[in-house]
Structures are given as structure tokens and as C-alpha cells.
Amino acid sequence: MAPPLSYRPKPGEIPTTPGVYRFRDENSRVLYVGKAKNLRARLSNYFAPLRTLHERTRRMVTTASSVEWTVVGSDIEALQLEYTWIKEFDPPFNVKFRDDKTYPYMAITLGDEAPRVLVTRNPRIKGAKYFGPYPKIWAVHDTIDLMIKAFPIRTCSDSSYKRATQSGKPCFPGQIGRCGGPCSGKVTLEEHRAMVNDFISFMAGNDRRFVTDATKKMKEAAAAQDYESAARYRDRLQALEAVLEKSAVVLNDSVDADLFGVEHDELSAAVQQFLVRGGRIRGVRSWTVDKELDLSTAELVDSILQRAYDGAATEVPKEVIVPELPEDAAELETWLAEIRGKGRVKLKTAQRGEKAALMQTANVNAKNALQLYKMRRTADFVARSQALTDIQEAIGMEQAPLRIECYDVSHLSGTNIVASMVVFEDGLARKDHYRRFSIPSSTDDTDSIYQVLTRRLAYLREPETVEPTVDPTTDEVVADDVKRKKFAYPPQLLIVDGGQPQVQAAQRALVESGRTDIQLVGMAKRLEEIWLPDNDYPVILPRNSEALFLLQRARDEAHRFAITYQRTKRKRDIASVLTEIPGLGPARVKALLVHFGSVAAMRDATPDDIAAVKGVGPALAQTIADTLSSRAGANSR
């Protein structure tokens, strides 16, 4: 590795114009590609004092041995060049997309003499019109089966079409009425092309016109007693309505938009893309992202949009709705408009109304996808084994930590202090071994950690129960089985949520308990650093390592378990205080809880605020306020 920042250029050497920069290592491998409206201003951020940089940014600039830049004429050119270089060099510190899915599309081959509809995963068929992507391949087949009943366009292969054209006999779909028959002359190529155009128009969102038309013709045929034609129109109408039922109406009929829900943590992100055409969700796509540098949601959006419209089969809509607008939103709009090829593209956020509600749905799906992604990595046996081995090597343990215990503390402004203990054995959560702790009083989080671990470690000093095992054939004792309580199993690795202060507090509890066989680490959430006792520098695990994913899962589970218990205690305490007040029954207590959420909020409220709750009059509101005030005074003494 080169000496830290020895390659730093002089400030006067860096231009102030738009451009794209590349960090390279000593082997000339491109580590990171970025763009800037002002190269000098952007690069100066990387060459700030190392202690002020985010840990992963610091690792990137200290790994690099050179930086180079290319000046371009405009911000949009910088965006395009960055996009090209990221694809060409695949830099390890740029965002990594982990989309292992090739989504199925519905494609109409408009370049053919007689266009056909097919299911494909190839997004680059020349002259084809695409719809989707669909989450499952059966969803595409179901849609095509219904659409063919309304618009009987060609579905046969090119070889079948050529053979039918030469013989003059319709192909099999034509024989069973699932194709108009352009191959055998049942319909002309012009009539078939018209049906294809109607097919595309319906799928693109212009659907109500066809439903209205089919309904009108069915009634006219029935009135004329042409029942055979009426039946055909009826079947067509039913097929159209069945397709519409499968596409949920979420927005106004005129809305064409893509919505991107994003959920991310320090290392990973999940993206959920909803394709809305004609106010209906016509396609859904999701993928995961691995992050190397610390990126905000707005910065992630930049990379996500480049990924989403990289050779996409689906056209760019008029609106692209994202959680946060990136700094170069205007340049992205120009770039997307060039891809779309017609009209402007508006990049925006959804603040209220139906679009905001749909965006919330996309975000919920992204959150679930991120949890699933992390759980699958943890659940894989090979991955778990590798994670335990990596942890062993990273922190210098003699053996892999087959039992891991992780602790977290939760409180609300110093009240209702609780802690959690979660257990992972062989890399899997053992929920039957979880424990919760109530802490009557504490000075701070480090004191809480010390108290909890002192109480937990005391159980390891309890004598073990020895029970004899008897041979049923001879009634003789053949072995002595040691029976342990679940709480008495010692961990090989003990994790506390926090940095050096929390680790020192936990170490004091371990020393006082006489346990020298338990490895202790702290996990600082902000930078995902691993702190060891009596070590001035943290251990930094690779961001994609299975070890870090396992430790993250243990830490997040401890946090979830602690805060769930803390909320339960808080609700119980609120209810117990309120039920002591004369005149308050269960219904009124529930209404007050819903309205204020906590006793603390109610203490700050005036009697008039309390009287605003349904079912609480002025006199009862004054009683509640006086009772809570006196209770607060008693607690402060």
C-alpha cells in the first residue's frame, strides 16, 4: 500500500470544471469512479484529515496510490462518462448490484412481418415492444392467455409460421381459435397488425376504450338477435376484465410513472421498483445493493436509476418518483429524457396523496426484501460456517464461537431501563435462550451493561446438576449426565452494542466474575467497527463478509428484543398509573394512551389538552393532571 495520501495532487492542479475522477491502486486497478460539478471541490473532500473521514472512505483513499480526472463539457456529460466507466471497470468501492434474477417480460415482435407475442428474458430483441417485468413467469403466461382471447394475435414460433405460410394450413393456435391466422390468410397482414396495435394499446393503459367498445357491440348483437356474435363479444369482455383485475388500480388513468422504494443500512440496500402505466401496476422489479462507501439515500438514488435504465426493456416513463432527489437531479432528468426519446422526464418525490401512499408500499416491500436478503445469507450452512471461521480469525480466538451472546440496552430518557440478551448457536438464533433484564436505576449505558453482565455471569458460577444415567437392562449406573439450565451455558463470544466505553464496562464485569475463557467484543453501529478490550484500534471486517452479516444480525436482533421489551414495560407502566385515577375505566385509559402515547407527554399537557380526548370532561381532566403532577413530584424526591 502506498504511504497515506502521498499521491495527493496540489489544489491548484485540480480544475474547477465538471468532470469524472478515478482512484487507482498500486496495480493500476480502478478502485472508485465518481463525478463532480466542480472537481476541485469534490476531491478536496477525500483529502481532508484522515480522522475526519468515514471509515470506509478512509480505507478507500489509503488503499489508492493515485487519482486521475477527465474534464468534460457539462454535468450531463460527466454523468454519462461516469456511467460508462463504472460499467467498464467495475470498481470495488462503487455500489455493487446483487440482482441474481433475470425477469420475464412480455414482448411483441413489431419487427416481424406478422408480429407475435412471447415470453422472454432477453431485453434486447430488435424492434420489440416490452411489457413488464413480471415477478413470476407464470404471471406473464396467464396475462397472455387472457389477452389472446380478446386480441388473437400470433403466438407460434417463426418456424411454425413459415411452415404454415408455405402449406396454406393454419398453425395449431390458428386451428383452435387462439390466433387470427395471418399465416393461412384467415386475416390479412394489415388486419393482424391492427389487432397487434390494439393489443399494445390495451397493455399500455388505454384499456377503458376496449371494454366500452366490447360492451356496446355485445348489446347491439344481442338486440339484433345475433347471439353467436354477442357470445364472442361477451368472452372478449370477460377476458379484458380479467386482465384488468390482475392489475391493481393505484393512480389516475393518466399516470405513467416508475416508483422506487429504497431501504438501506450501513452495508446493503434493497430496491423495489413499481412500473405504473395507465394508473395500474404493470410490472414489479426488486434487487439488492452492496455498499462500500457510506452513501445517503439521495446518493444511492443516482446509482439505482443508472442501474434501472441500463438497457432496460421498459421505456422510461414521464415521471420517476424516488425517496429523495439526488444533487444532480437536473442532469439525471436530461439523461433519462435522452433514453426515452420523446418529451421530458420529471424526477420527483411524493409528499402526499395516492403517489405517497404507493411509495410507502414500495418502501415496505424494500424493507422486507432487505431483511430477507440478510436472513438468507445467515441461514445458509456454508455461509454460517465461513462466518464463524472468519470471526475466529479476525479477533484471534482459539476456536470458532459456536455460542454467541449479544447484549443491548434500551431506555426512554433514562426511564424504564431494560436490556436484552440474544443467543446464536452455530450461526442461528436460539430464541428459547433469549433473556430480558429490568434495570431499576443506572447512571448511563456503561453502568447498565456492567449491571446486566454481572447478573448474567453469576449464573455461570451455579453448581451443575449431575444426574445418573441407568442401563435399563441391568439397573446399573453407566454414566453421569450433566444437566444445565439454558441460562447457564457459557458463550464463547460475548458482544455488546457500542464502542470502547461499553467494552470496558463489560470487561470489568468479566474480570470480577473470574471468567477468562469468554471473548468479548463491542460492535459500534455507526461504522460497523469491532472493538476488542485494551485495543486502541478497531477490527474492520470486509463489508461483504459473512462474518459481518452474522454479527450485524445478532446486534440487530438484540436491539429489536430490547426495544420491544422496553415498549411493553412503558405501556404497562402508563396503564398502571392511569387505572389508579378514579373515574378512568379501560375505554378511557385506551383513548388517553392512543392520544398521548406516554405518561410523560400527559404530564406536559394542560387540563384543556387532556379534556380534548373523547370521553374525558374538564373535571376528570383536572384530576388526571393533578394526579400525574403529584406522582411526578413524589418520584423526584
C-alpha positions in Angstrom: 0.0 0.0 0.0 1.3 3.5 -0.8 2.1 5.9 2.1 -1.2 7.5 3.1 -2.2 10.2 0.6 1.3 10.6 -0.8 -0.3 10.9 -4.2 -2.4 13.9 -3.2 -2.3 16.5 -6.0 -1.8 20.1 -5.3 -5.1 22.0 -5.1 -4.0 24.3 -7.9 -3.6 21.3 -10.2 -7.2 20.2 -9.9 -9.6 22.1 -12.3 -12.9 23.6 -11.0 -14.9 22.4 -14.1 -17.2 19.4 -14.3 -15.5 16.0 -14.8 -15.1 12.4 -13.7 -12.3 11.1 -11.4 -10.8 7.7 -10.8 -8.9 6.4 -7.8 -6.4 3.6 -8.7 -4.3 1.2 -6.5 -0.7 0.4 -6.9 -1.5 -2.2 -9.6 -3.5 0.5 -11.6 -6.8 -1.2 -10.8 -9.6 1.3 -10.7 -11.0 1.4 -7.1 -13.6 4.1 -7.4 -15.3 6.2 -10.1 -17.1 9.4 -9.3 -18.4 12.5 -11.0 -18.4 16.2 -9.9 -19.7 19.5 -11.0 -16.6 21.0 -9.5 -13.7 18.5 -9.5 -11.5 20.6 -7.0 -14.3 21.0 -4.5 -15.3 17.3 -4.7 -11.7 15.8 -4.5 -10.8 18.1 -1.6 -13.3 16.1 0.5 -11.3 12.9 0.0 -8.1 14.7 1.0 -9.3 16.0 4.3 -7.6 14.9 7.5 -8.0 11.1 7.8 -9.5 11.2 11.2 -12.4 13.2 9.8 -13.2 10.7 7.0 -15.8 8.0 7.3 -14.0 4.7 8.0 -14.8 3.1 4.6 -13.8 6.3 2.7 -10.6 6.3 4.7 -9.9 2.8 3.7 -10.5 3.6 0.0 -8.2 6.7 -0.1 -5.4 4.9 1.8 -5.7 1.8 -0.5 -5.4 4.0 -3.5 -2.0 5.1 -4.9 -3.1 7.6 -7.5 -6.1 9.7 -8.6 -6.8 11.0 -12.1 -9.6 13.0 -13.7 -11.1 13.8 -17.0 -12.7 17.2 -17.7 -15.9 17.2 -19.7 -18.1 20.0 -21.1 -21.2 19.7 -18.9 -22.7 18.0 -15.9 -24.7 15.7 -18.2 -21.5 14.5 -20.0 -20.0 13.8 -16.5 -23.0 11.6 -15.7 -22.7 9.7 -18.9 -18.9 9.2 -18.6 -19.2 8.0 -15.0 -21.9 5.5 -16.1 -19.7 4.2 -18.9 -16.6 3.8 -16.7 -18.4 2.1 -13.9 -19.7 -0.5 -16.4 -16.2 -0.9 -17.9 -14.0 -1.1 -14.8 -16.5 -2.5 -12.2 -14.7 -0.6 -9.3 -14.9 -2.4 -6.0 -15.7 0.7 -3.9 -18.7 1.7 -6.1 -22.2 0.4 -5.5 -22.5 -3.3 -6.3 -25.8 -4.6 -7.6 -26.7 -8.2 -6.5 -29.6 -8.8 -8.8 -29.4 -12.5 -9.4 -32.8 -12.5 -11.3 -33.4 -12.2 -15.0 -37.0 -11.1 -15.0 -39.5 -12.4 -17.6 -41.1 -9.9 -20.0 -44.0 -9.9 -22.4 -42.6 -8.9 -25.8 -44.4 -8.1 -29.1 -42.0 -8.5 -32.1 -43.1 -5.5 -34.1 -40.1 -6.0 -36.5 -41.7 -9.2 -37.8 -44.0 -9.4 -40.9 -46.7 -10.8 -38.6 -45.8 -9.7 -35.0 -46.1 -12.3 -32.3 -46.3 -12.1 -28.5 -43.9 -14.2 -26.5 -42.4 -14.6 -23.0 -38.7 -13.7 -22.9 -35.9 -12.8 -20.6 -33.9 -11.2 -23.4 -34.5 -7.4 -23.1 -32.8 -6.6 -26.4 -34.9 -8.1 -29.2 -34.6 -5.7 -32.1 -37.8 -3.8 -32.8 -39.8 -5.5 -29.9 -42.2 -3.7 -27.6 -41.9 -4.9 -24.0 -44.3 -5.0 -21.0 -43.2 -6.0 -17.5 -41.0 -7.1 -15.9 -43.2 -9.6 -14.2 -42.3 -11.1 -10.8 -43.1 -14.7 -11.9 -43.0 -16.3 -15.3 -46.5 -17.8 -14.8 -47.9 -14.3 -14.4 -46.8 -13.5 -17.9 -48.3 -16.7 -19.4 -51.6 -16.0 -17.5 -51.8 -12.5 -18.9 -51.0 -13.6 -22.5 -53.6 -16.4 -22.3 -56.3 -13.9 -21.3 -55.2 -11.3 -23.8 -55.2 -13.7 -26.7 -58.9 -14.3 -26.1 -59.5 -10.7 -26.7 -56.9 -10.0 -29.3 -56.0 -13.2 -31.1 -52.5 -12.3 -32.4 -49.8 -14.7 -33.4 -48.1 -16.8 -30.6 -46.4 -19.5 -32.8 -42.7 -19.7 -33.4 -41.1 -18.4 -36.6 -40.6 -21.9 -37.9 -44.3 -22.8 -37.4 -45.3 -19.6 -39.1 -43.1 -20.2 -42.1 -44.3 -23.8 -42.4 -48.0 -22.7 -42.2 -47.4 -19.9 -44.8 -45.9 -22.4 -47.3 -48.6 -25.0 -46.8 -51.6 -22.7 -46.5 -52.8 -24.6 -43.5 -53.1 -22.7 -40.2 -50.7 -23.5 -37.3 -52.1 -25.2 -34.2 -53.1 -22.0 -32.4 -54.9 -20.9 -35.5 -56.8 -24.3 -35.7 -58.1 -23.9 -32.1 -59.1 -20.3 -32.5 -56.2 -18.8 -30.5 -54.8 -16.9 -33.4 -56.4 -14.8 -36.2 -54.5 -16.8 -38.8 -52.2 -14.4 -40.8 -50.2 -17.4 -41.8 -53.1 -19.1 -43.6 -54.8 -15.9 -44.9 -57.8 -16.1 -42.4 -56.9 -12.4 -41.7 -54.7 -10.1 -43.8 -51.4 -8.9 -42.5 -53.0 -5.4 -42.2 -55.9 -6.7 -40.1 -53.4 -8.7 -37.9 -51.2 -5.6 -37.5 -54.3 -3.7 -36.4 -55.1 -6.3 -33.7 -51.4 -6.1 -32.6 -51.8 -2.3 -32.2 -54.9 -2.8 -30.2 -53.1 -5.4 -28.0 -50.3 -2.9 -27.3 -52.7 0.0 -26.7 -54.6 -2.0 -24.1 -51.4 -3.2 -22.3 -50.1 0.4 -22.4 -53.0 1.6 -20.3 -55.7 2.6 -22.9 -57.9 -0.1 -21.6 -61.3 1.5 -20.9 -62.0 2.2 -24.6 -61.8 -1.5 -25.4 -64.1 -2.5 -22.5 -66.6 0.1 -23.5 -66.5 -1.0 -27.2 -66.9 -4.7 -26.4 -69.8 -3.9 -24.1 -71.5 -1.8 -26.7 -71.1 -4.4 -29.5 -72.3 -7.2 -27.3 -75.5 -5.3 -26.5 -76.0 -4.4 -30.2 -75.5 -8.0 -31.3 -77.9 -9.3 -28.6 -80.5 -6.7 -29.7 -80.2 -7.9 -33.3 -80.6 -11.5 -32.0 -77.1 -12.3 -33.3 -76.3 -14.4 -30.3 -73.2 -16.0 -31.7 -71.5 -12.6 -32.2 -72.9 -11.5 -28.8 -71.2 -14.5 -27.2 -67.9 -13.7 -28.8 -68.0 -10.1 -27.6 -69.1 -11.4 -24.1 -66.0 -13.7 -24.0 -63.8 -10.8 -25.1 -65.2 -8.6 -22.4 -64.7 -11.2 -19.7 -61.0 -11.6 -20.8 -60.4 -7.9 -20.8 -61.9 -7.5 -17.3 -59.9 -10.5 -16.0 -56.7 -8.8 -17.2 -57.7 -5.5 -15.5 -58.5 -7.3 -12.3 -54.9 -8.7 -12.2 -53.5 -5.1 -12.5 -54.4 -3.2 -9.4 -55.7 0.4 -10.0 -53.5 2.6 -7.8 -53.4 6.0 -9.5 -55.3 8.1 -12.0 -55.7 6.6 -15.5 -53.4 9.2 -17.0 -50.4 8.4 -14.7 -47.4 6.8 -16.2 -44.6 6.5 -13.6 -41.9 4.4 -12.1 -41.7 4.4 -8.3 -38.5 3.3 -6.4 -38.7 2.3 -2.8 -35.3 2.1 -1.1 -34.3 0.6 2.3 -30.7 0.5 3.3 -28.4 0.1 6.3 -24.6 0.6 6.6 -23.7 -2.2 4.2 -26.6 -3.1 2.0 -29.7 -1.7 0.3 -32.8 -3.2 -1.2 -34.7 -1.5 -4.1 -38.3 -2.1 -5.1 -39.4 -0.7 -8.5 -43.1 -0.4 -9.4 -43.9 0.3 -13.0 -47.2 2.1 -13.2 -48.8 2.5 -16.7 -52.3 4.0 -17.1 -52.7 4.2 -13.4 -52.1 0.4 -12.9 -49.1 -1.5 -11.7 -47.9 -3.3 -14.8 -44.6 -4.6 -13.5 -42.5 -5.1 -10.4 -38.8 -5.5 -10.0 -36.5 -5.8 -7.0 -32.8 -6.1 -6.4 -30.2 -5.7 -3.7 -27.2 -3.5 -3.5 -23.9 -3.8 -1.6 -22.4 -0.5 -0.5 -18.7 0.0 0.2 -18.6 3.8 0.9 -21.1 5.4 3.2 -23.9 6.7 1.0 -27.0 8.7 1.7 -30.4 7.7 0.2 -30.1 10.6 -2.3 -26.6 9.3 -3.4 -28.0 5.8 -3.7 -30.8 7.0 -6.0 -28.2 8.2 -8.5 -26.7 4.7 -8.9 -30.1 3.0 -8.7 -31.5 5.0 -11.7 -28.4 4.2 -13.8 -28.9 0.5 -13.0 -32.7 0.5 -13.6 -32.5 2.0 -17.1 -29.3 0.3 -18.2 -30.5 -1.3 -21.5 -33.9 -1.7 -19.9 -36.6 -3.3 -22.0 -39.2 -1.0 -20.4 -39.3 2.6 -21.7 -38.6 5.5 -19.3 -42.0 7.0 -18.2 -42.9 10.7 -17.9 -42.4 10.6 -14.1 -39.8 8.9 -12.0 -40.7 9.0 -8.3 -37.8 8.5 -5.8 -37.5 8.7 -2.0 -35.0 11.7 -2.2 -33.8 13.8 -5.0 -30.0 13.5 -5.8 -27.8 16.5 -6.1 -27.6 16.1 -9.9 -31.4 15.6 -10.4 -31.5 18.0 -13.4 -28.7 16.1 -15.2 -30.5 12.8 -14.5 -33.7 14.2 -16.0 -31.8 15.2 -19.1 -30.2 11.8 -19.3 -33.5 9.9 -18.8 -35.2 12.1 -21.4 -32.5 11.1 -24.0 -33.2 7.4 -23.2 -36.9 8.0 -23.5 -36.5 9.8 -26.8 -39.7 11.8 -26.6 -40.7 14.6 -24.2 -39.4 15.5 -20.8 -38.9 13.2 -17.8 -39.7 14.6 -14.4 -37.7 13.3 -11.4 -39.6 14.0 -8.2 -40.5 12.9 -4.7 -44.1 12.1 -3.5 -45.1 14.2 -0.5 -48.8 13.5 -0.1 -51.8 11.8 -1.8 -52.0 8.5 -3.7 -48.4 8.6 -5.0 -47.1 9.0 -1.5 -49.2 6.0 -0.3 -47.9 3.9 -3.2 -44.3 5.0 -2.4 -44.9 3.9 1.2 -45.9 0.5 -0.1 -42.8 0.3 -2.2 -40.7 1.2 0.8 -42.3 -1.5 2.9 -41.6 -4.1 0.2 -37.9 -2.9 0.1 -37.6 -3.2 3.8 -38.9 -6.8 3.7 -36.6 -7.6 0.8 -33.5 -6.3 2.8 -34.4 -8.4 5.8 -34.9 -11.5 3.6 -31.6 -10.9 1.9 -29.7 -10.8 5.2 -31.6 -13.7 6.6 -30.9 -15.9 3.6 -27.2 -15.2 3.9 -27.2 -16.1 7.6 -29.4 -19.2 7.1 -27.0 -20.8 4.6 -24.9 -23.6 6.3 -21.8 -23.0 4.3 -22.1 -19.2 4.8 -22.6 -19.7 8.6 -19.5 -21.9 8.8 -17.5 -19.4 6.9 -18.8 -16.6 9.1 -17.8 -18.4 12.3 -14.3 -19.1 10.9 -13.9 -15.5 9.8 -14.9 -14.2 13.2 -12.4 -16.6 14.9 -9.5 -15.4 12.7 -10.4 -11.7 12.8 -10.4 -11.4 16.6 -7.9 -14.1 17.3 -9.9 -16.7 19.0 -8.6 -20.2 19.6 -11.8 -21.8 18.3 -14.9 -20.8 16.4 -17.6 -19.1 18.5 -20.3 -21.8 18.4 -22.3 -19.9 21.0 -22.6 -16.1 20.7 -24.4 -13.9 23.2 -25.2 -10.3 22.3 -26.5 -7.6 24.7 -28.2 -4.2 24.1 -29.7 -1.6 26.5 -32.8 0.4 25.8 -34.5 3.2 27.8 -36.7 6.3 27.3 -34.9 9.4 28.5 -33.3 7.4 31.4 -36.6 5.7 32.4 -37.8 2.2 32.0 -34.3 0.9 31.5 -34.1 -2.6 30.2 -31.6 -4.8 28.5 -31.7 -7.9 26.2 -29.6 -11.0 25.7 -30.0 -12.9 22.4 -28.2 -16.1 21.7 -26.9 -17.5 18.4 -25.7 -21.1 18.2 -23.9 -22.4 15.1 -24.9 -19.0 13.5 -28.6 -19.5 14.1 -30.8 -17.6 16.6 -31.8 -19.7 19.7 -34.9 -17.7 20.8 -35.7 -20.1 23.6 -32.4 -19.0 25.2 -33.2 -15.2 25.0 -33.4 -13.3 28.2 -34.7 -9.9 29.3 -33.4 -7.7 32.1 -35.0 -4.9 34.0 -32.6 -2.3 35.5 -34.1 -0.4 38.5 -31.6 2.5 38.2 -28.4 3.3 36.3 -26.1 6.3 35.7 -25.6 5.6 32.0 -25.4 2.8 29.3 -22.0 1.6 30.5 -23.3 1.2 34.1 -26.3 -0.7 32.6 -24.0 -3.0 30.7 -22.0 -3.7 33.8 -25.0 -4.5 35.9 -26.6 -6.8 33.3 -23.4 -8.8 32.7 -22.7 -9.1 36.4 -26.1 -10.6 36.9 -25.8 -12.9 33.8 -22.3 -14.1 34.6 -23.4 -15.0 38.1 -25.4 -17.9 36.7 -22.3 -19.5 35.3 -21.0 -19.9 38.9 -24.0 -22.0 39.9 -23.2 -25.7 40.5 -24.2 -28.1 37.8 -26.8 -30.8 38.4 -25.4 -34.3 37.9 -28.0 -36.9 37.2 -27.1 -40.6 36.8 -28.0 -42.5 33.6 -29.1 -46.1 34.3 -28.8 -49.1 32.0 -32.4 -50.3 31.7 -31.2 -53.9 31.3 -29.0 -54.2 34.4 -30.2 -51.2 36.6 -26.5 -50.2 36.9 -25.3 -46.6 36.5 -23.4 -46.4 33.2 -22.8 -42.6 33.0 -23.4 -39.3 34.8 -25.2 -36.7 32.7 -24.6 -33.1 33.5 -27.8 -31.1 33.3 -27.5 -27.4 32.6 -30.1 -24.7 32.7 -30.4 -22.8 29.4 -29.1 -19.7 31.1 -26.1 -21.5 32.5 -24.4 -22.3 29.1 -21.2 -20.2 28.8 -20.7 -18.4 25.5 -17.5 -18.4 23.5 -18.1 -14.9 22.3 -19.9 -12.1 24.1 -21.0 -9.0 22.1 -22.1 -5.6 23.5 -23.7 -2.9 21.4 -21.3 0.0 21.5 -17.7 1.1 21.3 -14.8 1.2 23.7 -16.7 2.6 26.8 -19.2 -0.3 26.6 -16.5 -2.8 26.1 -14.5 -1.6 29.1 -17.6 -1.8 31.3 -18.3 -5.4 30.1 -14.6 -6.3 30.6 -14.9 -5.1 34.2 -17.8 -7.5 34.8 -15.9 -10.4 33.2 -12.8 -9.8 35.4 -14.8 -9.5 38.6 -16.6 -12.8 37.7 -13.3 -14.6 37.1 -14.2 -15.6 33.5 -11.1 -15.6 31.3 -12.5 -18.1 28.8 -15.0 -15.7 27.1 -14.0 -13.5 24.2 -15.5 -10.0 24.4 -16.1 -7.5 21.6 -18.1 -4.4 21.1 -19.9 -3.5 17.8 -20.2 0.2 17.1 -23.2 0.7 14.8 -22.1 3.9 13.1 -19.1 2.5 11.3 -19.7 -1.2 12.0 -16.3 -1.4 13.8 -15.4 -4.3 16.1 -13.7 -3.2 19.3 -11.6 -5.5 21.5 -10.7 -4.8 25.1 -7.4 -2.9 25.6 -7.1 -2.3 21.9 -6.8 1.3 20.6 -7.8 0.4 17.1 -10.9 -1.4 15.9 -11.1 -4.5 13.7 -12.6 -3.7 10.3 -14.3 -6.7 8.7 -14.8 -6.7 4.9 -18.2 -5.3 4.1 -19.3 -8.3 2.1 -18.0 -10.9 4.6 -20.4 -13.4 6.1 -18.8 -12.7 9.5 -20.0 -9.1 9.4 -23.5 -10.1 8.3 -23.7 -12.6 11.2 -22.6 -10.0 13.8 -25.0 -7.5 12.3 -27.8 -9.9 12.6 -27.0 -10.6 16.3 -26.7 -6.9 17.1 -29.9 -6.0 15.3 -31.8 -8.9 17.0 -30.6 -7.7 20.4 -31.7 -4.2 19.6 -35.1 -5.4 18.5 -35.6 -7.6 21.5 -34.6 -4.8 23.9 -36.8 -2.1 22.4 -39.8 -4.4 22.3 -39.4 -5.2 26.0 -38.9 -1.5 26.8 -42.1 -0.5 24.9 -44.0 -3.3 26.6 -42.9 -2.0 30.0 -43.7 1.6 29.1 -47.2 0.7 28.1 -47.7 -1.3 31.2 -46.5 1.5 33.4 -48.7 4.0 31.7 -51.7 1.8 32.1 -51.0 1.2 35.8 -50.7 4.9 36.6 -53.9 5.7 34.8 -56.0 2.9 36.3 -55.3 4.3 39.7 -57.2 7.5 38.9 -60.8 7.5 40.0 -63.3 7.7 37.1 -61.0 6.2 34.5 -62.2 2.9 33.0 -60.5 0.7 30.4 -62.1 2.6 27.5 -60.9 6.0 28.7 -57.4 4.7 29.5 -57.1 3.3 26.0 -58.3 6.6 24.5 -55.7 8.5 26.5 -52.9 6.1 25.5 -53.7 6.4 21.9 -53.9 10.2 22.1 -50.8 10.9 24.2 -48.7 7.7 24.0 -46.9 8.2 27.3 -47.3 9.5 30.8 -44.5 12.0 30.2 -46.5 13.6 27.3 -49.6 13.7 29.5 -47.7 15.3 32.4 -46.7 18.1 30.0 -50.3 18.5 28.8 -52.6 21.1 30.2 -56.1 20.1 31.6 -57.6 21.6 28.5 -55.4 19.3 26.3 -56.5 16.3 28.3 -60.1 17.3 28.1 -59.9 17.3 24.4 -59.8 13.4 24.5 -63.1 11.9 23.8 -65.0 10.9 27.0 -62.8 13.0 29.3 -64.6 16.0 30.8 -63.0 19.1 32.4 -63.3 17.9 35.9 -61.8 14.5 35.2 -59.1 16.1 33.1 -58.1 18.3 36.1 -58.0 15.2 38.3 -55.7 13.4 35.8 -53.4 16.4 35.6 -53.2 16.8 39.4 -52.6 13.1 39.9 -49.8 12.9 37.4 -48.2 16.1 38.8 -48.2 14.8 42.3 -46.8 11.4 41.1 -44.0 13.2 39.3 -43.2 15.2 42.5 -43.1 12.0 44.6 -40.8 10.3 42.1 -38.4 13.3 42.1 -37.9 13.2 45.9 
